[in-house]
Amino acid sequence: MSQLILALRFFRRDLRSGELRLLVLALIIAVAAVSAVGFFTNRVEQAMTLQANQVLAADLVLSSNNPIPSAFEEQANTLGLDIAHTLSFPSVIVHQDQTQLVEIKAVSQNYPLRGDLRVRSFADANELTVKGPPGPGHIWGEARLMAALDLKPGAQVSLGEADFLLDKILSRDSALGNNFFRLGPEVLIALEDIPKTGLVTPASRVRHRLLIAGNQEQVKSFQGWATPRLTQGLRLEHLSNARPELRNALDRGSRFLGLAALVAVLVAGATVALSTRQFVERQSDTSAIMRCLGASQSLIFNVLLIRLLLLGLLASLLGIATGWLAQYFLAGLLSDWFGGELPPPSLWPLLMGLGTGFITLIGFTLPPALRLGAVPPLRVLRRDLDAPPISTWLLILLSIGAMALLMLVQAGDSTLAGWVLLGTLITVSLLLLTAWLLVHTLSPLRHHGGALWRQGLSGLARSPSMTALQLTGFGLGILALLLLSIIRMDLLSAWQKTIPDRAPNHFLINIQPTDVSNLRTFFIEQQIEQAGIYPMLRARLTHINDRPVSPDQYLDERAQRLVAREFNLSWADEMQDANKIVAGFWWSDQQRAQPLFSVEVDIANTLGIELGDQLAFDLAGVPILARVSSFRRVHWDSFQPNFFVIGTPGLLEQHPANFITSFYLPPGQESALASLVRQFPSITIIDVSAIMQQVREIMQRGSLAVEYVFLFTLAAGVLMLYAGIQASREHRRQEAIVLRTLGLQRKGLLTAAAIEFFTLGLLAGSLATLCANLTGWFIATEVFGFQFNLNPWTLLVGILGSGIAIGLAGILATWPLSIKPPLRMLQSG
Amino acid sequence: MITDHNPEQPVVKAQNVTKQLQGPGGTLTILETASLQLAEGEVTAILGASGSGKSTLLGLLAGLDEVTSGTIELFGQSLSGLTEDQRAALRAGKVGFVFQSFQLLPGMTALENVMLPLELAGIRKPAADAAHALKQVGLSERLHHYPGQLSGGEQQRVAIARAFASQPKVLFADEPTGSLDQATGSRIIDLLFEMREQTGAALLLVTHDERLAARCDHRLLIEKGRLEPLS
């Protein structure tokens, strides 16, 4: 109790005297950066998820070929969720004796629950966002329909027994992307018009959908309730089982933000490490006096620990509050992009903020604090006496441990955290080695050149540990800033380039082998680029090695689903461009006859498939057996036809197959689709331009979010710079007193400081630039799977910019020492 | 077992104390078979030139450092074999210090500096006692000033107030006037002796100032590590 009271008294004095100001400020910025990123990314991720839900037009969709049991709707109502209904079925639209197969979608008036509908009044008109679907008696159709029947808005069309006014061109229904197997262009009508068409009878093949949206918790609760009640033929769709292209875009967006936050943690750690030293130095004197006056080691340590914990709590709370305000401002800026207020954050960022504050503080201050208890009381008589140095290994271990823990939690991805941590460790090792070499090589150099040059260099050689600390602190800060710049500039643009402007926006499936050659000719005639025509066979995975495969062997929902359904297999001589071998080998010409499979790496991990395993598929009763020779990483967002499993031609080409291709159709050329349908009636066209637009928007908004997060890291970097300069303040103050007493003029003092800090900045910048580019390269290639291009700007800014910035900061920090009379500096202690 | 003070015993007793340090040129003997006794309420000065080992002896007698050989007893308790923490516990509340360089904590006000030993001794409301001690040294107007805002003489007065605040049995003073001009130094010494008389504490004073030493009950000279009575 008395220790607590004593600690509280000390803490009050700490706060008032301002001794802890730098440490508190460093922690506040650290926590603010992390929690601002945390709150912000949390909200943005939720918004992104919501936006991705637009593809479903809801948060959850229940679908069935029979009417959805009313219990589901009742439960949704009980939970206060919004619901909407849709009915989809293929039918024929008639206009002046011309007919066209269409996909009719009849929707309730509150459709869509997520996302929006966009229409055009005529072909070249601007796109308008509308609140709801067409009213009774009206119909909206896609541009493809208009082209097929040569229709213009205002035309009368018949659907079953009813007539409709086709008054708008449907340019975007965000849920289009989800409706993969559409037979014709979509038309949208009001649900209440269905009876008068007479098209839906109990025997009709109709897909019923119940759309559900609302509060995240309630949606989860509904999902939990509904999942065990799904009877045969009833499907529950949600984002996590939506298209892999979208999942991929979202995952990457989250990873970029995670990486940006990770970098903020790195700067925070460097800042706290730098500002701790000054605090600990001052505390050595206090400890010595306290020990003289009878305080035990444990009392000193306990009191210090309580003070640090109080400090951590206070700074963390202030940091969280600052982070909250900062993200609020940013969220306000971004909410417009997300079409409304961002969803509120969860509690997780708050806990992350508190955790960051404490872990950073304890990780970086505990080792030096442990020493304080052992400061010899004789220090009061002999200032040169200090506590026995703490084990360097303990120091390194604790700091790295703290860093690793923070990175892992922050990144939420062990590979990403691992690469950044490895980059950091290599940088720290290089910086420490350089500091050692610098101090040792400076000695001979100090005897050459002018007095100011000697003074500047001796500033670096005076205290090897201080030089090492400053070099490491500056280096880590610069590494973090450069890494984030590389992410911003290079990785984000590489990400956006994964969907080129002319990426395929239409897929063709059900291409018969007899149509392949004619289809190629058609594409050439129409001057349409296509991605290649690939064979496709549907088969069920039955065995991995000799072990039969069934959904109940897997806990993972995705794995269960994958095993339960048929896979699309293909065969090929050459690997597709959007694929990359990550393990094993692609077959050579000599091996094309051997039974080999190449498996997509994520699905292999999900299903527990190892390289060399023998997979058995059931292809319409025929067993297909082959060994896994390679794992491939597939860029799903390339919008090329891609396959989870590809076999050698020798293994699969003798089996009957359909073909698949994708192509880019520029806007305004929809008439080509009509010709395609007429020439190849059995081929199914799938329009993915809507989903592609969604992925592009996720990329753009994700990139924008990272840009903003960069500002926080920049602010943390500036403070880190200040902390680094302040770390040697006491040394410089004493030197300034002596030098100015001996007659050194202001200009001389400032020049010596500039030389000292410019050298430090140049060295720290060079090493950090090297390491940032290496880490960036690893992250690009290993984590995100992009090609890394070295940006020469990072070299210039990283090396020269660091030298100049740190040199200038040194001059600014020395300025007060150059104008204050030496006697006043002596008196002020 | 650390015993409490026994009035029959000397407050400080040193016998054949030797202190050696290992230096680059081999073993360096700083003190050689030094012996002394300090009785309750007694004032003893140790005189000697710079580097003669005065401060080393003071540090050893106060239990701030360990002897190479010989024995030291503080309040009748031998310091030999005691851990650093046990020696600190022996000093707590019973030993005061005044240093040449004041050793005030820069982040604390004058009042807080004086409160420190009282807080460590577990006194519940230390501010009143500390304010009283500062009033005694004539600094009642400077309670909330930081050391950097006080003159050298004022800082040493705060240090004296801190040394006497916990009513110590013995006070160790290391060149208390060493950083002060002559006039201020004299006033500080007057104050030190005055406070000592009020509290009845024993005082061991290390100085090279013979006029100051002349005011003490006993004078010892330390020269080349050897301690001799000064006639």
HADDOCK unambig.tbl for C-alpha pairs under 7 A between the chains (distance, minus, plus):
assign (segid A and resid 2 and name CA) (segid B and resid 122 and name CA) 6.84 0.50 0.50
assign (segid A and resid 6 and name CA) (segid B and resid 119 and name CA) 6.93 0.50 0.50
assign (segid A and resid 13 and name CA) (segid B and resid 108 and name CA) 6.68 0.50 0.50
assign (segid A and resid 17 and name CA) (segid B and resid 107 and name CA) 5.38 0.50 0.50
assign (segid A and resid 19 and name CA) (segid B and resid 107 and name CA) 6.75 0.50 0.50
assign (segid A and resid 286 and name CA) (segid B and resid 105 and name CA) 6.37 0.50 0.50
assign (segid A and resid 291 and name CA) (segid B and resid 88 and name CA) 6.21 0.50 0.50
assign (segid A and resid 292 and name CA) (segid B and resid 88 and name CA) 6.70 0.50 0.50
assign (segid A and resid 293 and name CA) (segid B and resid 91 and name CA) 6.51 0.50 0.50
assign (segid A and resid 293 and name CA) (segid B and resid 92 and name CA) 5.59 0.50 0.50
assign (segid A and resid 293 and name CA) (segid B and resid 117 and name CA) 5.97 0.50 0.50
assign (segid A and resid 294 and name CA) (segid B and resid 88 and name CA) 4.09 0.50 0.50
assign (segid A and resid 294 and name CA) (segid B and resid 89 and name CA) 5.20 0.50 0.50
assign (segid A and resid 294 and name CA) (segid B and resid 91 and name CA) 5.17 0.50 0.50
assign (segid A and resid 294 and name CA) (segid B and resid 92 and name CA) 3.88 0.50 0.50
assign (segid A and resid 295 and name CA) (segid B and resid 88 and name CA) 6.06 0.50 0.50
assign (segid A and resid 295 and name CA) (segid B and resid 89 and name CA) 6.92 0.50 0.50
assign (segid A and resid 295 and name CA) (segid B and resid 92 and name CA) 7.00 0.50 0.50
assign (segid A and resid 295 and name CA) (segid B and resid 120 and name CA) 6.46 0.50 0.50
assign (segid A and resid 296 and name CA) (segid B and resid 85 and name CA) 5.05 0.50 0.50
assign (segid A and resid 296 and name CA) (segid B and resid 88 and name CA) 6.28 0.50 0.50
assign (segid A and resid 297 and name CA) (segid B and resid 85 and name CA) 6.54 0.50 0.50
assign (segid A and resid 377 and name CA) (segid B and resid 64 and name CA) 5.55 0.50 0.50
assign (segid A and resid 378 and name CA) (segid B and resid 59 and name CA) 6.61 0.50 0.50
assign (segid A and resid 378 and name CA) (segid B and resid 64 and name CA) 5.23 0.50 0.50
assign (segid A and resid 378 and name CA) (segid B and resid 65 and name CA) 6.40 0.50 0.50
assign (segid A and resid 380 and name CA) (segid B and resid 103 and name CA) 6.89 0.50 0.50
assign (segid A and resid 827 and name CA) (segid B and resid 148 and name CA) 6.47 0.50 0.50
assign (segid A and resid 828 and name CA) (segid B and resid 148 and name CA) 4.75 0.50 0.50
assign (segid A and resid 829 and name CA) (segid B and resid 148 and name CA) 5.78 0.50 0.50
